[in-house]
Amino acid sequence: MIIKVLLTIIFLVVMIGVGVYTRKQASSVEGFVLGGRAVGPWLTAFAFGTSYFSAVVFVGYAGQFGWKYGMSSTWIGIGNAVIGSLLAWILLGRRTKLMTQHIESRTMPDFFGTRFNDQGLRVVASVIAFVFLIPYTAGVYKGISTLFEMGFGIPYEYCVIIMAILTAVYVILGGYKATAMNDFIQGIIMLFGIVAVILAVLHAQGGLTAAVEKLAALPSDADPAVNGGFASWFGPDPSGLLGVVILTSLGTMGLPQMVGKFYSITDESAIKRGTIISTIFAFVVAGGCYFLGGFGRLYEPVVANGKIAFDSIVPAMLVTLPDILIALVVLLVLSASMSTLASLVLTSSSTMTLDLIYRDKKSLPGEVEDGSIDDIVAEKIERRKVVVMRVLIMFFIAISLLIALNPPTFIAQLMGISWGALAGAFLAPFMLGLYWRGVTTASVWACFAWGVGLTVANMLLGNPINPINCGAIAMVGGFPVVWIVSLITRKMPKEKVDCIFECYK
């Protein structure tokens, strides 16, 4: 216990120390939200990866899907690396950096409002982002607190509150730069931690070969007379597995807190290096998490009200490890979760401040702005925006904390609802808006209605479609919605579109 407490205290002191160190760079809106658009490839790549993978993945998804699909759940991690990291950087990295800088966009809702010349889109997108980031944040709290309770014996409620306070402190102090620097430190812990934990768990089962043989001997849930499904290449339910791969991999390209990382990177050469770093990070961390979760059936989970508590599977695997490794696991999940929490609260607060409360009139490059304000007044407004963002960080954390103290469902379902609505609404119009001049304003409205409408309707009807599969359908379905509506609705003025796409020449 002394080792666990000591390591955790050191970790938390470093996190807060980074916040104090970077506080001077967070005095302006550009510095607080985007790190001055001068964050290097290593920090950006690790910030992308650590925001992507949190306790939601390590505890919730790895446990639930490892139980359902066995070793084949490793494909989820591979999909996360290839689609969610490599493809996301290739498709979005350069174009997002250039266009958002060209049109002076600081947030994803701001992008929609300026790119499609409709400030109503900006307002609605900011509301969607704020509302649906909350269940995801609650899921992160729940995952980290479940493991913390196992490692330290501290009641769940206290864990949730402590994590909320500590995350708020360093984000409020240092903004995005503090988050990125802490993400780098946390990412290194995650890389070493996941490798050490996998080796320890396999060693406890007698090695990789013995563990796979034990898994192959287990009967299938669908047909108890059939063995071996959990040790096969594609598992007992390949179609269900594909839905999870789509949701967790494609979704990153439509999430404000993930896409925002491309806004802040320094230049195009940094994007190339960041692509490689982020992909390797995802292969190790995501692949390792799901590979580990695939052996969950070799352990005894908690059963509550006749149902398996999926969020207890990974903690049950780890509770038998030596104290020093449990301390490492706690730091691993703490690292992953605090980085994700920091990214979520910063995204939400900046969106509410810049796109709802202080919604400045935007002009495209080359256009003349109506009127101007004194530099001293402008500086005061900038500082006021930063103060408002810091207040909203506390507000956002408080709301998600209330949900986390009484979570309505498993972590995986919380994430499915959040990612389904957000990426279902944002993914298609954002990606196509970077490439295709023909995307219309009406098609963006239609996709917002599609993504949010499908997710909410499914939830209100009692989830007739599994939230995970529903989220995947919302994301993929957004592309034909935007394409079809764009073909039959009024196009944006050609001169405005040409001005926006000047940045790629």
C-alpha atoms as one frame of an Amber mdcrd trajectory, in Angstrom:
protein
   0.000   0.000   0.000   2.894   2.363   0.769   4.330   1.756  -2.714   0.970
   2.343  -4.390   0.250   5.520  -2.446   3.783   6.891  -2.950   3.785   6.325
  -6.714   0.334   7.843  -7.050   1.265  10.936  -5.037   4.408  11.470  -7.161
   2.333  11.109 -10.317  -0.290  13.626  -9.185   2.314  16.153  -8.010   3.980
  15.993 -11.445   0.629  16.520 -13.188  -0.189  19.604 -11.132   3.412  20.829
 -11.468   3.051  20.787 -15.256  -0.135  22.838 -14.913   1.699  25.430 -12.839
   4.651  25.448 -15.281   2.449  26.109 -18.338   0.004  28.572 -16.783   1.638
  31.630 -18.427   0.985  30.144 -21.880  -2.721  29.828 -21.069  -3.485  33.526
 -20.643  -4.991  33.958 -24.141  -7.754  32.017 -25.852  -5.390  30.717 -28.550
  -2.925  29.599 -25.871  -5.537  28.078 -23.556  -7.467  26.175 -26.250  -4.802
  25.328 -28.862  -1.420  25.818 -27.186  -0.746  28.694 -29.579  -1.007  26.282
 -32.565   2.633  25.382 -31.927   2.527  21.919 -30.339   5.121  19.475 -31.736
   4.561  16.004 -33.241   5.469  13.957 -30.149   3.193  15.915 -27.815   0.358
  15.953 -30.367   0.653  12.234 -31.170   0.662  11.251 -27.502  -2.176  13.689
 -26.783  -4.195  12.039 -29.571  -3.473   8.529 -28.274  -4.027   9.191 -24.588
  -7.276  11.050 -25.306  -8.364   8.078 -27.423  -7.602   5.334 -24.899  -8.812
   5.724 -21.328 -10.377   3.622 -18.573 -13.331   3.284 -20.950 -11.124   1.108
 -23.148  -8.956  -0.562 -20.504 -11.706  -1.426 -18.030 -15.000  -1.150 -19.928
 -14.399  -2.177 -23.520 -11.515  -4.608 -22.977 -13.524  -6.375 -20.266 -16.888
  -6.522 -22.019 -15.693  -7.312 -25.537 -12.890  -9.576 -24.390 -15.579 -11.601
 -22.605 -17.872 -11.643 -25.660 -15.314 -12.278 -28.402 -12.286 -13.812 -26.685
  -8.912 -13.357 -28.363 -10.555 -12.033 -31.529 -11.249  -8.805 -29.614  -7.620
  -7.956 -30.468  -8.971  -6.961 -33.907 -10.651  -3.997 -32.198  -7.258  -2.704
 -31.089  -5.783  -3.293 -34.548  -8.721  -1.413 -36.097  -8.155   1.433 -33.654
  -4.529   1.675 -34.753  -5.072   1.362 -38.521  -8.363   3.258 -38.927  -8.666
   5.336 -35.770  -5.038   6.518 -35.771  -3.186   5.950 -39.068  -6.113   6.678
 -41.405  -7.377   9.547 -39.236  -4.000  11.300 -39.411  -3.630  10.666 -43.157
  -7.147  11.832 -44.078  -7.627  14.649 -41.582  -4.260  15.813 -40.251  -2.944
  18.116 -42.976  -6.302  19.319 -44.303  -7.693  20.060 -40.830  -4.574  22.009
 -39.847  -4.533  24.118 -43.026  -8.252  24.846 -43.348  -8.938  25.610 -39.679
  -5.953  27.940 -39.550  -7.032  29.592 -42.824 -10.587  30.290 -41.638  -9.389
  31.004 -38.061 -11.454  28.209 -36.537 -10.695  27.203 -32.948 -13.356  24.525
 -32.364 -15.310  22.000 -34.433 -18.633  23.926 -34.095 -16.750  27.047 -35.186
 -15.576  25.106 -38.260 -19.152  24.183 -39.201 -20.375  27.751 -38.773 -17.600
  29.305 -40.888 -17.028  26.562 -43.477 -20.758  26.323 -44.298 -21.567  30.004
 -43.709 -24.274  29.395 -41.095 -23.807  30.437 -37.490 -26.874  28.402 -36.549
 -24.808  25.278 -37.283 -22.169  26.571 -34.899 -24.683  26.985 -32.073 -26.381
  23.616 -32.556 -23.067  21.774 -32.932 -21.807  23.277 -29.677 -24.959  22.135
 -27.847 -24.633  18.618 -29.301 -20.966  18.484 -28.254 -21.668  19.700 -24.721
 -24.600  17.353 -24.105 -23.085  14.167 -25.533 -19.583  14.575 -24.135 -21.109
  14.263 -20.650 -21.979  10.510 -20.781 -18.523   9.753 -22.186 -16.910  11.670
 -19.320 -19.087   9.800 -16.819 -17.941   6.516 -18.360 -14.293   7.524 -17.911
 -14.915   8.393 -14.248 -16.620   5.070 -13.671 -13.810   3.069 -15.245 -10.985
   4.698 -13.346 -12.826   4.625 -10.031 -13.685   0.916 -10.356 -10.002   0.082
 -10.705  -8.928   2.558  -8.028 -11.369   0.959  -5.622  -9.802  -2.437  -6.371
  -6.226  -1.193  -5.967  -6.582   0.980  -2.890  -9.784  -0.116  -1.212 -11.081
   3.471  -1.364 -14.879   3.724  -1.863 -15.966   4.425  -5.441 -17.577   7.782
  -4.593 -14.376   9.205  -3.083 -12.322   8.047  -6.078 -14.636   9.823  -8.522
 -14.539  13.086  -6.579 -10.743  13.051  -6.126 -10.136  12.433  -9.840 -12.524
  15.231 -10.800 -10.781  17.772  -8.571  -7.260  16.851  -9.682  -8.145  16.958
 -13.385  -9.838  20.323 -12.959  -6.786  21.788 -11.212  -4.211  21.151 -13.929
  -6.522  21.898 -16.867  -7.687  25.172 -15.324  -4.076  26.167 -14.621  -2.380
  25.323 -17.899  -5.043  24.720 -20.564  -4.138  22.713 -23.673  -0.356  22.952
 -23.265  -0.555  21.468 -19.767  -2.842  18.750 -21.091  -0.470  17.915 -23.970
   2.637  17.797 -21.768   0.882  15.637 -19.197  -0.428  13.419 -22.001   3.159
  12.752 -23.067   4.165  11.695 -19.551   1.002   9.653 -19.148   1.517   8.018
 -22.546   4.955   6.728 -21.584   3.464   5.192 -18.426   0.728   3.575 -20.517
   3.220   2.025 -22.968   5.344   0.420 -20.267   2.352  -0.426 -18.108   0.336
  -2.373 -20.667   3.335  -4.488 -21.716   4.192  -5.319 -18.082   0.600  -6.221
 -17.215   0.163  -8.522 -20.238   3.373 -10.385 -19.422   2.330 -10.764 -15.765
  -1.183 -12.028 -16.577   0.103 -14.550 -19.128   2.780 -15.724 -16.698   0.081
 -16.300 -14.049  -1.780 -18.519 -16.549   1.316 -20.594 -17.339   2.382 -18.701
 -20.460   0.743 -17.716 -23.748   0.297 -21.243 -25.087  -1.281 -22.535 -21.883
  -3.602 -19.503 -21.664  -4.789 -19.990 -25.268  -5.399 -23.716 -24.651  -7.502
 -22.903 -21.573  -9.497 -20.386 -23.606 -10.026 -22.878 -26.444 -11.445 -25.406
 -23.981 -14.303 -23.091 -22.962 -17.776 -23.734 -24.441 -19.547 -21.146 -26.588
 -22.403 -19.115 -25.067 -24.640 -19.790 -28.084 -23.913 -23.534 -28.234 -22.391
 -25.143 -25.104 -21.527 -28.235 -27.157 -19.043 -26.227 -29.268 -15.625 -25.280
 -27.891 -12.831 -23.121 -29.260 -14.734 -20.020 -30.392 -13.021 -17.731 -27.898
  -9.571 -18.723 -29.169 -10.442 -18.474 -32.888  -9.396 -15.767 -35.347 -12.783
 -14.020 -35.623 -14.488 -15.252 -32.460 -18.038 -16.464 -31.904 -19.762 -13.361
 -33.391 -17.829 -11.765 -36.316 -20.649  -9.364 -37.290 -20.942  -7.997 -33.741
 -17.159  -7.657 -33.617 -17.208  -5.631 -36.842 -19.723  -3.184 -35.328 -17.407
  -2.551 -32.382 -14.417  -2.047 -34.699 -16.362   0.535 -36.726 -17.647   2.429
 -33.683 -14.333   2.604 -31.834 -12.158   3.214 -34.912 -14.139   5.417 -37.281
 -15.581   7.463 -34.434 -12.312   9.281 -33.656 -12.579  11.229 -36.926 -15.825
  12.851 -35.821 -15.124  13.623 -32.158 -14.340  17.271 -31.290 -11.739  16.393
 -28.634  -9.832  14.177 -31.106  -9.985  16.336 -34.232  -8.977  19.358 -32.152
  -5.481  17.884 -31.824  -4.854  18.612 -35.528  -5.737  22.279 -35.008  -2.783
  22.814 -32.682   0.106  20.944 -34.364   2.982  23.100 -35.630   3.295  22.315
 -39.367   2.944  19.710 -42.121   6.267  17.968 -41.407   5.168  17.511 -37.794
   1.964  15.859 -39.063   4.000  13.225 -40.948   6.032  12.353 -37.848   2.960
  12.469 -35.630   1.199   9.952 -37.896   3.890   7.319 -37.309   4.185   7.961
 -33.567   0.415   7.909 -32.989  -0.053   4.666 -34.955   2.681   2.803 -33.072
   1.261   4.060 -29.776  -2.210   2.799 -30.720  -0.925  -0.633 -31.772   0.778
  -1.138 -28.417  -1.853   0.360 -26.105  -5.141  -0.522 -27.854  -3.908  -3.844
 -29.189  -2.517  -4.696 -25.765  -5.717  -3.735 -23.917  -8.002  -5.873 -26.080
  -5.531  -8.752 -26.234  -5.451  -8.729 -22.432  -9.256  -8.525 -22.200  -9.516
 -11.578 -24.461  -8.395 -13.771 -21.554 -11.109 -12.438 -19.234 -13.063 -15.724
 -19.236 -10.194 -17.397 -17.404 -11.138 -15.306 -14.349 -14.244 -15.107 -12.189
 -16.223 -11.883 -12.754 -18.663 -10.257 -10.347 -22.299 -11.266 -10.921 -24.938
  -8.732  -9.874 -28.703  -9.378 -10.179 -28.021 -12.440 -12.276 -25.944 -10.488
 -14.808 -22.181 -10.320 -15.289 -20.748  -6.967 -14.230 -18.539  -6.472 -17.284
 -16.710  -3.568 -15.687 -15.440  -5.941 -12.990 -13.721  -8.357 -15.408 -10.403
  -6.535 -15.875 -10.111  -5.667 -12.154 -10.700  -9.375 -11.397  -7.795 -10.242
 -13.720  -5.480  -7.771 -12.032  -6.307  -8.178  -8.355  -4.051 -11.239  -8.044
  -0.970  -9.434  -9.383   1.928  -8.375  -7.106   1.484  -5.011  -5.357   4.086
  -3.262  -7.497   2.240  -4.281 -10.666  -1.121  -3.244  -9.236   0.455   0.151
  -8.522   1.620   0.278 -12.152  -1.862  -0.654 -13.392  -3.459   2.042 -11.271
  -1.005   4.580 -12.708  -1.658   3.255 -16.213  -5.421   3.719 -15.945  -5.002
   6.955 -14.024  -2.785   8.249 -16.846  -5.153   7.171 -19.586  -8.230   8.524
 -17.859  -6.935  11.862 -16.643  -5.668  12.679 -20.134  -9.053  11.829 -21.643
 -10.925  13.753 -18.947  -8.699  16.781 -19.482  -9.328  16.686 -23.231 -13.089
  16.299 -22.782 -13.551  19.120 -20.284 -11.305  21.478 -22.259 -13.201  20.741
 -25.480 -16.582  21.197 -23.852 -15.738  24.436 -22.039 -14.056  26.027 -25.060
 -17.006  25.086 -27.287 -19.553  26.594 -24.912 -17.491  29.766 -24.429 -16.448
  30.470 -28.019 -19.514  29.155 -29.852 -22.387  30.080 -27.514 -21.456  32.755
 -24.999 -18.919  34.793 -27.012 -20.001  34.009 -30.538 -17.939  36.504 -32.559
 -18.967  37.389 -36.092 -16.607  35.447 -38.366 -15.193  36.690 -41.669 -13.460
  34.558 -44.256  -9.867  35.450 -45.231  -9.932  38.317 -47.682 -13.276  39.668
 -46.470 -13.493  43.055 -44.757 -14.721  42.954 -41.173 -17.421  45.424 -40.136
 -15.845  47.722 -37.592 -12.937  47.103 -35.266 -12.273  47.316 -31.544  -9.472
  48.816 -29.554  -6.515  46.468 -28.843  -6.843  46.994 -25.079 -10.553  46.136
 -25.197  -9.812  43.080 -27.341  -7.230  41.872 -24.833  -9.707  42.280 -21.969
 -12.311  40.276 -23.887  -9.749  37.523 -24.539  -8.914  37.281 -20.846 -12.598
  37.240 -19.959 -13.152  34.331 -22.346 -10.381  32.363 -20.629 -11.984  33.022
 -17.224 -15.370  31.852 -18.515 -13.786  28.693 -19.926 -12.212  27.925 -16.561
 -15.565  28.361 -14.812 -17.280  26.131 -17.366 -14.629  23.444 -16.833 -15.780
  23.209 -13.215 -19.424  23.212 -14.304 -18.889  20.440 -16.861 -16.953  18.319
 -14.370 -19.705  18.762 -11.767 -22.451  17.551 -14.149 -20.514  14.503 -15.349
 -19.576  13.784 -11.737 -23.255  13.564 -10.769 -23.855  11.032 -13.563 -20.738
   9.054 -12.603 -21.900   8.766  -8.985 -25.043   7.016 -10.232 -24.135   5.587
 -13.656 -27.139   4.309 -15.623 -25.424   1.490 -17.524 -22.166  -0.224 -18.351
 -19.200   1.870 -19.478 -19.376   0.504 -23.016 -23.004   1.604 -23.432 -22.233
   5.096 -22.098 -19.500   5.442 -24.704 -21.717   3.990 -27.449 -24.388   6.643
 -26.853 -21.830   9.456 -26.740 -19.748   8.420 -29.741 -22.805   7.451 -31.795
 -24.463  10.851 -31.456 -21.307  12.943 -31.809 -19.594  11.091 -34.653 -22.931
  10.290 -36.307 -23.660  14.026 -36.487 -20.153  15.406 -37.135 -18.019  12.805
 -38.938 -19.449  12.913 -42.468 -19.917  16.714 -42.839 -16.527  17.442 -41.267
 -14.534  14.976 -43.379 -16.396  15.691 -46.623 -16.225  19.423 -45.883 -12.424
  19.211 -45.980 -12.393  17.516 -49.391 -15.574  18.222 -51.353 -16.599  21.707
 -52.429 -20.125  20.488 -53.122 -21.210  19.885 -49.502 -24.239  22.087 -48.807
 -25.373  23.745 -45.593 -28.646  21.798 -45.701 -26.771  18.486 -45.832 -24.933
  19.363 -42.614 -28.248  20.101 -40.884 -29.588  16.777 -42.188 -26.598  14.867
 -40.824 -26.928  16.543 -37.407 -30.560  15.403 -37.315 -29.604  11.905 -38.482
 -26.828  11.255 -35.939 -28.544  12.711 -32.888 -32.036  11.577 -33.925 -31.079
   7.934 -34.435 -29.122   7.723 -31.172 -31.763   9.445 -29.040 -34.670   7.546
 -30.630 -32.908   4.235 -30.028 -32.247   5.205 -26.413 -35.869   6.335 -25.773
 -37.219   3.104 -27.279 -35.161   1.035 -24.839 -32.233   0.310 -27.187 -33.848
  -2.148 -29.648 -30.538  -1.776 -31.508 -27.500  -2.341 -29.313 -26.016   1.145
 -28.576 -22.684  -0.002 -30.007 -24.196  -1.112 -33.328 -26.494   1.906 -33.376
 -23.472   4.191 -33.056 -21.716   2.406 -35.928 -24.836   2.744 -38.135 -25.094
   6.467 -37.284 -21.472   7.096 -38.316 -21.496   5.178 -41.588 -25.004   6.350
 -42.507 -23.985   9.998 -42.259 -22.000   9.794 -45.513 -24.919   8.898 -47.815
 -27.083  11.448 -45.969 -24.622  14.288 -46.694 -24.019  13.134 -50.277 -27.689
  12.739 -51.249 -28.898  15.955 -49.585 -25.967  17.897 -51.123 -27.020  16.755
 -54.605 -30.573  18.100 -54.259 -30.110  21.290 -52.207 -28.780  24.769 -52.971
 -24.991  25.066 -53.246 -22.907  27.611 -51.357 -21.691  30.666 -53.350 -18.739
  29.586 -55.502 -16.548  32.541 -54.503 -16.895  31.707 -50.797 -16.040  28.048
 -51.340 -13.066  28.972 -53.544 -11.817  31.318 -50.828 -12.021  28.548 -48.205
 -10.172  26.021 -50.382  -7.370  28.498 -51.193  -5.469  27.077 -48.227  -4.613
  23.868 -50.116  -2.873  25.585 -53.032
